[in-house]
C-alpha cells in the first residue's frame, strides 16, 4: 500500500457524510465512530450523485414529493418507495402499517429536519469528507464535488471512495482538482462470511476490516468532537 491514506491523518474533518450509493458507507462511518448525527441520505439506496448535489442545492424542496410504491412482496415490514424526481429508493422509511401518503408526510418532515441540522454543520465546515463505494468514473466523482462545492464554497472537499476490485490487499490512488481531493481505495469488498444476504444477513456490510483500515485515517476536528460530545451529554442529561 502506498502512503496516500496517511495524508488524511493531518486533515481533520468538520463533517463526514455518506453519499451512497446505498447503506454500506453509513454503516461503516458509524462503526468507525465518525457519525455523530443522522443525515438524510444515510439509509437511502441506488441514487446517483447528481441527486445529492441537486437536493442540497434546492434545500430538499422536491425530496420525495413524487413517490411510487414498488414493493414487490406482501408481508414486508416496510414499503419499497422511489422518489421519482430524484431517482432515490427508500426501503426503511415507509412502514407497511401506514398508507403511502402517511409515510411520505413523515419522511419529508424527518428528512427536512435532518437537512436543516446538518446544513448548519456544512455551512460552518472548513473541510467536508464524503465516504462512498461508487463505481462512477473519477471524473464523475470530481464533477460531483465541484457541484457540491458551489453550494458550500467555504469548504475544502475530500472524498474517500471504496471501489470493489478482484484484487488481493489494498491499493490507494489520489486524484485532485481545485479544492477537491479523491482518495480511491480498491480492495475485494466482500463480507468474509459470504455475499449471499439470505445466508449471511450482514453481507451488505461488505469487507469491514478493509473499510476500517481505510477509515482509521479519517478523523474529526476538535471543534466537531466538542459539538458531538456536547450532544451526547445533552442526550444523557449531563449538561
Backbone bond lengths (Angstrom), bond angles and torsions (degrees), N, CA, C in turn:
res aa  C-N    CA-C-N  psi(-1)  N-CA   C-N-CA  omega(-1)  CA-C   N-CA-C  phi
1 X - - - 1.468 - - 1.517 109.56 -
2 X 1.337 116.46 137.18 1.452 119.78 176.82 1.531 109.99 -78.78
3 X 1.322 117.10 -176.92 1.457 121.23 -172.20 1.521 114.20 -98.69
4 X 1.338 118.15 11.40 1.458 119.06 -176.68 1.529 112.33 -57.89
5 X 1.332 118.11 -40.17 1.457 120.21 -177.22 1.519 112.30 -62.74
6 X 1.314 117.40 -31.21 1.461 119.45 -178.51 1.525 111.55 -65.36
7 X 1.335 117.59 -19.76 1.465 120.21 175.28 1.531 110.84 -61.49
8 X 1.342 116.40 -31.13 1.448 120.27 -179.10 1.523 112.36 -66.66
9 X 1.329 116.64 -23.17 1.466 120.23 -177.85 1.525 111.82 -60.25
10 X 1.316 116.73 -28.46 1.469 120.61 -178.26 1.519 112.33 -104.47
11 X 1.350 117.20 17.37 1.464 122.03 -179.38 1.532 109.56 -122.06
12 X 1.325 118.26 78.80 1.467 119.67 -179.48 1.526 111.55 -63.83
13 X 1.335 115.79 134.77 1.458 122.02 -175.96 1.523 110.77 -99.19
14 X 1.331 115.60 136.79 1.460 120.18 177.02 1.520 111.87 -85.60
15 X 1.328 116.69 -20.68 1.464 119.97 176.39 1.522 108.13 -156.51
16 X 1.330 116.48 136.11 1.461 122.84 177.21 1.525 107.46 -119.36
17 X 1.320 116.81 127.02 1.464 121.12 -172.04 1.524 111.50 -137.60
18 X 1.327 115.65 135.77 1.457 121.15 173.29 1.521 110.08 -75.71
19 X 1.341 115.26 137.26 1.462 120.14 171.35 1.526 110.03 -126.23
20 X 1.327 115.12 36.05 1.457 122.37 167.61 1.521 117.03 71.18
21 X 1.341 114.37 -156.01 1.458 126.26 19.11 1.526 115.11 -86.73
22 X 1.345 118.23 3.70 1.458 120.26 177.65 1.531 108.47 -145.55
23 X 1.327 116.64 -147.55 1.469 121.59 -168.83 1.530 114.17 -85.34
24 X 1.318 118.15 -18.91 1.468 120.93 -171.82 1.525 113.63 -56.91
25 X 1.336 120.02 -46.91 1.464 118.76 -179.87 1.519 113.24 -59.97
26 X 1.343 117.65 -41.64 1.466 120.18 179.50 1.524 110.85 -62.25
27 X 1.338 116.53 -41.41 1.457 120.55 177.98 1.523 111.27 -61.90
28 X 1.332 116.56 -43.44 1.466 120.20 -177.23 1.535 111.56 -73.02
29 X 1.338 117.50 -34.06 1.469 120.71 174.19 1.525 109.55 -62.34
30 X 1.324 115.56 -44.51 1.464 120.40 178.23 1.523 110.77 -61.12
31 X 1.321 116.73 -44.23 1.463 122.37 179.51 1.528 110.92 -60.62
32 X 1.324 116.55 -34.00 1.472 121.30 -178.27 1.524 112.66 -83.32
33 X 1.340 117.79 -2.89 1.460 121.05 -179.97 1.511 114.12 76.51
34 X 1.337 116.81 24.23 1.462 121.29 -177.05 1.532 112.66 -104.91
35 X 1.306 117.04 -2.79 1.467 121.56 -176.61 1.529 108.52 -106.66
36 X 1.334 116.78 104.66 1.461 120.35 -177.53 1.515 112.71 -108.91
37 X 1.328 117.28 -2.76 1.460 120.63 175.53 1.524 108.57 -154.19
38 X 1.317 115.81 152.42 1.464 120.34 -178.16 1.523 110.51 -76.91
39 X 1.311 115.60 141.33 1.465 122.10 176.96 1.527 108.79 -118.96
40 X 1.325 118.28 149.10 1.469 120.89 -173.59 1.525 114.69 -58.23
41 X 1.334 117.60 -31.78 1.458 119.55 -174.24 1.528 113.54 -92.60
42 X 1.322 117.98 1.97 1.464 120.91 -172.90 1.525 113.28 -52.69
43 X 1.330 117.26 -47.83 1.463 120.24 -173.07 1.521 112.70 -115.21
44 X 1.320 117.20 19.08 1.459 120.97 174.32 1.533 109.40 -82.84
45 X 1.327 116.01 167.44 1.458 119.70 -174.04 1.521 112.81 -134.18
46 X 1.328 113.85 151.28 1.468 123.52 162.54 1.516 113.81 56.57
47 X 1.324 116.54 41.31 1.458 120.40 -179.20 1.521 110.55 -110.66
48 X 1.319 116.95 148.19 1.464 120.27 178.06 1.526 110.71 -79.73
49 X 1.320 116.51 157.02 1.460 120.37 178.86 1.524 111.87 -61.51
50 X 1.312 117.04 -32.70 1.462 119.01 -179.74 1.520 111.57 -61.43
51 X 1.351 116.65 -26.26 1.462 119.74 177.09 1.519 110.73 -67.29
52 X 1.337 116.83 -36.95 1.462 120.77 -179.06 1.523 110.59 -64.62
53 X 1.326 116.41 -51.23 1.466 118.98 -179.69 1.522 111.22 -63.35
54 X 1.336 117.29 -35.85 1.464 120.36 -179.48 1.521 111.65 -65.98
55 X 1.322 117.84 -48.41 1.464 118.81 -174.72 1.528 111.68 -69.51
56 X 1.340 117.65 -29.50 1.456 118.76 175.34 1.525 110.72 -74.84
57 X 1.319 117.09 -37.04 1.468 120.35 179.08 1.517 111.25 -65.83
58 X 1.341 117.26 -32.53 1.464 121.85 -177.52 1.528 111.87 -100.82
59 X 1.324 116.97 11.39 1.471 122.73 177.30 1.524 112.29 55.17
60 X 1.342 116.07 37.92 1.466 123.48 173.78 1.537 112.69 64.37
61 X 1.317 117.39 23.87 1.459 120.26 -176.63 1.522 112.63 -63.86
62 X 1.344 118.39 -35.59 1.465 119.59 -179.31 1.529 112.64 -111.29
63 X 1.322 116.22 22.16 1.462 121.98 -179.82 1.525 109.88 -72.72
64 X 1.331 117.53 114.35 1.463 124.64 -179.37 1.533 112.20 54.64
65 X 1.319 116.24 38.35 1.466 119.82 173.64 1.528 110.92 -87.89
66 X 1.336 117.21 -26.75 1.467 121.93 174.80 1.517 107.29 -121.24
67 X 1.319 116.79 109.09 1.462 120.79 -171.49 1.523 111.61 -122.42
68 X 1.323 114.34 156.63 1.464 121.44 176.56 1.525 108.27 -138.78
69 X 1.313 115.64 130.34 1.466 121.69 176.63 1.529 108.10 -84.55
70 X 1.338 116.16 115.11 1.467 119.97 -179.79 1.528 111.06 -113.94
71 X 1.327 116.82 23.45 1.461 121.05 178.06 1.519 109.23 -56.89
72 X 1.327 115.87 126.86 1.464 119.59 -175.68 1.523 113.25 -101.01
73 X 1.352 117.78 -16.52 1.455 120.68 -177.99 1.524 110.02 -124.76
74 X 1.317 116.43 139.56 1.465 120.63 175.60 1.524 109.43 -78.97
75 X 1.316 115.66 159.58 1.454 119.58 177.09 1.514 114.64 84.58
76 X 1.332 118.21 2.30 1.461 121.48 179.04 1.526 110.02 -75.29
77 X 1.338 116.10 145.61 1.462 120.70 179.10 1.510 111.38 -64.31
78 X 1.328 116.10 -40.50 1.466 121.00 -179.14 1.519 110.88 -123.86
79 X 1.312 115.13 150.14 1.455 120.58 173.69 1.527 110.25 -75.18
80 X 1.312 115.89 155.65 1.457 122.30 171.00 1.522 106.69 -101.28
81 X 1.332 116.11 110.37 1.461 120.65 -170.54 1.524 110.13 -124.15
82 X 1.331 115.83 137.36 1.464 121.69 -179.04 1.530 109.92 -110.17
83 X 1.325 114.99 133.47 1.455 122.62 167.82 1.530 105.70 -80.71
84 X 1.336 116.38 104.41 1.461 120.52 -172.05 1.522 112.73 -69.69
85 X 1.321 117.88 -28.98 1.463 120.22 179.33 1.520 111.80 -69.98
86 X 1.327 116.87 -37.78 1.464 120.80 -171.37 1.522 114.38 -113.27
87 X 1.329 116.84 0.32 1.460 121.74 177.65 1.537 111.23 58.51
88 X 1.329 115.80 49.97 1.458 123.25 178.86 1.520 107.87 -117.91
89 X 1.327 117.29 136.44 1.459 121.54 -179.02 1.529 110.16 -112.14
90 X 1.331 116.26 133.34 1.461 122.09 175.09 1.518 109.49 -113.23
91 X 1.332 116.21 130.47 1.472 120.07 175.28 1.524 111.02 -120.09
92 X 1.340 117.68 3.71 1.460 121.17 -175.29 1.526 114.36 -121.63
93 X 1.324 119.67 -14.92 1.464 121.13 -163.76 1.521 115.30 -108.65
94 X 1.341 118.04 -3.41 1.462 121.50 -177.98 1.529 109.50 -119.65
95 X 1.338 118.36 92.06 1.473 120.59 -178.75 1.530 111.71 -61.80
96 X 1.319 116.38 136.89 1.464 120.20 178.34 1.519 111.76 -66.12
97 X 1.345 116.18 -19.89 1.466 120.48 179.95 1.526 112.58 -73.49
98 X 1.348 116.39 -10.35 1.459 120.64 179.73 1.522 109.33 -118.03
99 X 1.323 116.12 159.96 1.454 119.41 177.47 1.530 109.56 -69.86
100 X 1.321 115.38 161.79 1.458 120.36 177.99 1.526 110.20 -59.42
101 X 1.320 116.79 -39.75 1.468 121.09 -179.00 1.530 111.17 -66.36
102 X 1.327 117.30 -40.28 1.466 120.58 177.69 1.530 110.41 -63.76
103 X 1.309 115.61 -45.29 1.462 119.63 178.78 1.511 111.81 -62.73
104 X 1.323 116.69 -40.09 1.464 121.21 179.58 1.521 110.85 -61.22
105 X 1.326 117.40 -45.22 1.463 121.21 -179.72 1.522 111.03 -62.35
106 X 1.332 116.52 -41.50 1.460 120.18 -179.22 1.527 111.84 -69.46
107 X 1.326 116.40 -39.49 1.464 120.51 178.98 1.523 110.22 -62.87
108 X 1.312 116.67 -46.68 1.465 119.14 -178.74 1.527 110.85 -63.55
109 X 1.309 117.64 -40.96 1.465 120.70 179.46 1.523 110.83 -63.18
110 X 1.341 116.58 -46.13 1.458 121.05 -178.25 1.519 111.69 -66.55
111 X 1.325 117.00 -46.14 1.452 120.20 -174.73 1.530 112.65 -73.17
112 X 1.320 117.72 -32.32 1.466 119.61 174.71 1.527 110.31 -66.04
113 X 1.325 116.26 -37.39 1.464 120.20 176.75 1.522 110.41 -64.26
114 X 1.332 116.51 -43.06 1.472 120.20 178.49 1.524 110.92 -65.56
115 X 1.334 115.96 -41.29 1.464 118.93 179.01 1.524 111.04 -59.41
116 X 1.326 117.05 -47.66 1.458 120.38 -177.63 1.528 111.03 -61.21
117 X 1.338 116.26 -36.04 1.458 119.70 179.60 1.527 111.19 -68.47
118 X 1.338 117.00 -48.51 1.469 117.36 -176.74 1.527 111.65 -77.39
119 X 1.345 117.17 -22.11 1.466 119.38 174.67 1.523 110.20 -59.09
120 X 1.318 116.47 -38.03 1.461 120.03 176.63 1.514 111.69 -62.73
121 X 1.343 116.43 -42.27 1.467 120.25 177.50 1.527 110.64 -64.26
122 X 1.317 116.64 -44.68 1.460 120.74 -177.65 1.524 111.81 -66.13
123 X 1.308 116.31 -36.96 1.466 120.53 -178.82 1.529 111.35 -67.77
124 X 1.344 116.54 -30.63 1.469 120.57 178.71 1.524 112.49 -86.36
125 X 1.314 117.28 -17.48 1.466 121.51 -170.10 1.523 112.43 -68.87
126 X 1.311 115.02 138.62 1.458 121.97 171.19 1.529 110.85 -95.42
127 X 1.338 115.70 -20.76 1.464 119.52 177.94 1.532 108.61 -146.33
128 X 1.334 115.88 122.66 1.462 123.25 -179.24 1.522 108.43 -113.57
129 X 1.328 115.87 134.91 1.469 120.63 179.76 1.523 109.82 -115.53
130 X 1.322 116.80 124.45 1.462 122.90 172.58 1.522 108.63 -98.05
131 X 1.329 116.00 138.12 1.456 120.87 175.38 1.521 107.83 -122.63
132 X 1.322 116.33 132.67 1.458 119.64 -178.06 1.524 110.19 -156.63
133 X 1.324 115.06 171.68 1.469 121.08 171.66 1.526 108.06 -133.79
134 X 1.310 114.42 70.84 1.456 121.71 -172.69 1.524 112.58 -103.12
135 X 1.338 113.87 154.82 1.459 121.07 176.74 1.521 111.63 -100.22
136 X 1.331 117.85 6.14 1.461 121.73 178.03 1.526 110.07 -58.70
137 X 1.318 116.20 154.85 1.460 120.32 174.76 1.521 109.52 -66.73
138 X 1.329 115.75 160.43 1.471 119.75 176.57 1.525 109.85 -60.15
139 X 1.319 116.87 -39.36 1.457 120.47 177.07 1.516 111.60 -59.79
140 X 1.343 116.73 -40.09 1.454 120.93 178.27 1.520 112.19 -66.03
141 X 1.329 116.60 -39.50 1.471 120.93 178.50 1.525 110.54 -64.31
142 X 1.320 116.23 -44.98 1.473 119.93 -179.94 1.524 111.40 -68.03
143 X 1.327 117.13 -34.78 1.465 120.37 178.18 1.523 110.33 -64.73
144 X 1.328 116.94 -41.90 1.467 120.14 176.15 1.522 110.75 -59.25
145 X 1.323 116.46 -44.22 1.463 119.61 -178.03 1.524 111.22 -65.00
146 X 1.316 116.68 -35.70 1.465 119.71 176.78 1.526 110.60 -64.25
147 X 1.352 116.21 -41.57 1.461 120.08 178.00 1.528 110.91 -64.12
148 X 1.327 117.06 -45.35 1.460 120.87 -179.23 1.525 110.25 -66.71
149 X 1.325 116.31 -35.08 1.455 120.77 178.88 1.512 112.99 -64.94
150 X 1.327 116.99 -25.72 1.464 119.53 177.16 1.527 111.18 -72.58
151 X 1.332 117.17 -20.61 1.462 121.44 178.11 1.524 110.55 -83.27
152 X 1.335 115.34 -36.09 1.472 121.50 179.26 1.531 108.08 -125.50
153 X 1.313 116.84 73.98 1.468 121.26 -170.87 1.522 114.42 -69.42
154 X 1.322 118.08 -12.30 1.467 120.00 -178.88 1.534 112.00 -79.32
155 X 1.334 116.97 -13.51 1.463 119.96 -168.82 1.525 113.11 -102.84
156 X 1.322 114.89 146.84 1.466 122.46 165.85 1.522 106.58 -86.14
157 X 1.334 116.68 137.43 1.460 121.08 -175.89 1.518 111.00 -111.35
158 X 1.320 114.93 133.84 1.463 122.59 178.06 1.520 107.59 -126.11
159 X 1.315 116.85 136.04 1.464 121.18 175.02 1.520 109.53 -122.27
160 X 1.329 115.60 136.19 1.455 121.70 171.59 1.522 106.36 -115.25
161 X 1.323 116.36 107.09 1.465 121.84 -177.24 1.523 109.55 -107.21
162 X 1.329 115.95 124.82 1.461 121.89 177.42 1.524 107.85 -95.61
163 X 1.318 116.35 114.15 1.463 120.08 -177.65 1.525 109.76 -108.89
164 X 1.326 115.98 125.17 1.464 120.21 178.73 1.526 110.17 -69.73
165 X 1.320 115.22 134.13 1.453 120.61 176.82 1.515 110.42 -146.41
166 X 1.286 116.51 149.68 1.467 121.29 178.75 1.521 108.86 -81.81
167 X 1.332 115.03 67.22 1.459 121.04 -174.92 1.522 109.12 -134.87
168 X 1.309 116.15 153.84 1.452 120.98 172.10 1.522 108.64 -88.64
169 X 1.318 116.44 147.69 1.458 119.72 177.92 1.507 112.62 76.48
170 X 1.332 114.98 -157.31 1.456 123.08 -174.81 1.519 109.36 -138.11
171 X 1.320 115.82 129.93 1.458 120.39 174.01 1.524 108.44 -122.10
172 X 1.321 116.65 147.83 1.466 121.44 -178.24 1.521 109.18 -132.96
173 X 1.329 115.36 132.34 1.456 121.80 174.95 1.522 108.80 -120.52
174 X 1.320 116.16 158.32 1.460 122.05 -177.94 1.525 109.35 -126.82
175 X 1.337 115.95 135.41 1.451 121.98 179.29 1.532 107.94 -133.24
176 X 1.318 116.77 139.33 1.462 119.93 -174.97 1.521 112.25 -130.56
177 X 1.315 114.02 154.21 1.461 124.66 171.32 1.523 104.87 -149.73
178 X 1.336 119.03 170.40 1.467 119.23 -179.48 1.534 112.69 -52.98
179 X 1.329 116.25 121.42 1.465 124.38 177.63 1.517 113.38 64.23
180 X 1.340 118.39 12.93 1.463 121.77 -177.40 1.530 110.27 -136.28
181 X 1.318 116.35 137.21 1.464 121.36 175.46 1.519 109.25 -138.76
182 X 1.330 116.47 131.87 1.461 122.60 174.90 1.517 108.79 -110.93
183 X 1.335 116.07 125.06 1.463 122.39 169.79 1.523 106.23 -104.63
184 X 1.312 116.36 114.51 1.466 120.48 -177.15 1.514 109.97 -106.87
185 X 1.337 115.17 114.90 1.466 121.77 179.49 1.520 108.56 -101.47
186 X 1.311 116.71 125.24 1.464 121.76 -179.71 1.523 109.56 -113.08
187 X 1.325 115.46 128.74 1.461 121.48 178.25 1.529 107.81 -161.73
188 X 1.319 116.58 173.42 1.464 120.55 177.92 1.525 107.63 -79.92
189 X 1.323 116.24 100.95 1.465 121.59 -172.99 1.529 110.28 -90.23
190 X 1.317 115.31 69.25 1.460 122.10 178.82 1.516 109.53 -130.13
191 X 1.314 116.38 140.23 1.462 120.60 179.75 1.533 109.90 -63.08
192 X 1.331 118.28 135.35 1.473 121.03 -178.34 1.526 113.87 -57.91
193 X 1.352 117.32 -24.74 1.466 120.81 -178.54 1.526 112.75 -94.40
194 X 1.329 116.84 7.69 1.456 120.07 176.56 1.509 113.79 114.64
195 X 1.327 116.23 160.41 1.463 122.11 -173.83 1.527 113.48 -104.72
196 X 1.328 117.49 -0.88 1.463 120.85 -179.31 1.522 108.90 -83.55
197 X 1.335 116.82 109.19 1.459 121.45 -175.67 1.515 111.57 -64.00
198 X 1.342 117.94 -25.01 1.469 120.79 179.25 1.521 111.15 -70.35
199 X 1.315 116.76 -26.56 1.465 121.93 -179.52 1.522 111.35 -98.91
200 X 1.331 115.92 -41.03 1.461 122.45 -178.18 1.523 108.32 -119.61
201 X 1.324 116.52 101.95 1.463 120.02 -175.10 1.520 113.07 -67.49
202 X 1.346 117.47 -13.86 1.461 120.94 177.29 1.527 112.78 -96.83
203 X 1.326 116.73 9.82 1.469 120.09 -176.42 1.526 111.55 -57.07
204 X 1.339 116.70 -32.04 1.465 120.50 -176.91 1.527 112.34 -67.90
205 X 1.342 118.31 -14.92 1.462 121.13 177.27 1.526 111.97 -68.24
206 X 1.332 117.12 -24.32 1.454 120.00 -176.97 1.524 111.87 75.94
207 X 1.320 115.05 -155.04 1.465 121.99 -176.34 1.529 109.30 -88.12
208 X 1.323 116.03 81.79 1.466 120.99 -175.02 1.530 113.30 -56.14
209 X 1.341 120.61 -43.71 1.471 118.39 178.85 1.520 113.43 -56.42
210 X 1.335 117.67 -40.24 1.469 119.99 179.58 1.524 111.11 -71.13
211 X 1.328 116.53 -42.89 1.467 119.41 177.33 1.527 110.17 -55.56
212 X 1.321 115.81 -47.08 1.459 119.37 -175.94 1.524 111.74 -72.16
213 X 1.320 117.09 -28.15 1.464 120.43 174.06 1.524 110.62 -61.45
214 X 1.324 115.40 -37.22 1.464 120.04 178.19 1.531 110.63 -77.80
215 X 1.334 116.53 -47.63 1.464 120.32 -173.50 1.524 113.50 -70.68
216 X 1.322 117.88 -14.10 1.464 118.71 176.00 1.537 111.46 -64.30
217 X 1.333 116.51 -16.68 1.465 120.65 178.55 1.531 112.36 -90.50
218 X 1.342 116.86 -4.77 1.460 120.83 177.36 1.524 107.71 -99.37
219 X 1.309 117.67 130.06 1.464 120.08 179.81 1.520 110.75 -143.30
220 X 1.315 114.43 158.59 1.457 121.55 -176.67 1.521 111.00 -87.65
221 X 1.319 115.22 148.76 1.458 120.65 175.94 1.529 109.62 -66.69
222 X 1.316 116.45 160.91 1.466 120.96 -179.81 1.527 110.98 -62.26
223 X 1.332 117.30 -38.82 1.471 120.57 179.56 1.524 110.53 -63.14
224 X 1.334 116.61 -40.83 1.460 120.47 179.37 1.521 110.62 -67.99
225 X 1.324 116.66 -40.46 1.467 119.57 177.33 1.518 110.96 -59.76
226 X 1.317 117.22 -40.72 1.469 120.65 -180.00 1.524 110.51 -64.28
227 X 1.360 116.60 -42.16 1.466 119.06 178.54 1.522 110.93 -64.79
228 X 1.338 116.10 -40.76 1.460 119.97 179.83 1.523 110.84 -65.26
229 X 1.335 116.96 -43.05 1.470 120.73 179.75 1.526 110.87 -65.44
230 X 1.335 115.91 -37.41 1.457 120.24 178.31 1.526 110.73 -64.19
231 X 1.341 115.91 -39.52 1.463 120.18 178.28 1.517 110.61 -64.31
232 X 1.327 116.47 -43.61 1.465 120.30 179.83 1.534 110.85 -63.10
233 X 1.335 115.47 -43.56 1.455 119.26 179.14 1.532 111.46 -62.84
234 X 1.317 115.95 -37.81 1.464 120.13 178.88 1.527 110.12 -65.76
235 X 1.340 117.72 -42.75 1.453 121.34 179.09 1.524 111.54 -63.12
236 X 1.343 115.83 -32.30 1.458 120.63 -179.70 1.523 112.39 -87.17
237 X 1.337 116.19 -3.08 1.447 120.34 179.55 1.510 113.67 74.04
238 X 1.346 116.66 29.29 1.470 120.69 -176.09 1.511 112.54 -98.58
239 X 1.333 118.42 -9.93 1.470 120.33 -179.70 1.521 111.24 -81.91
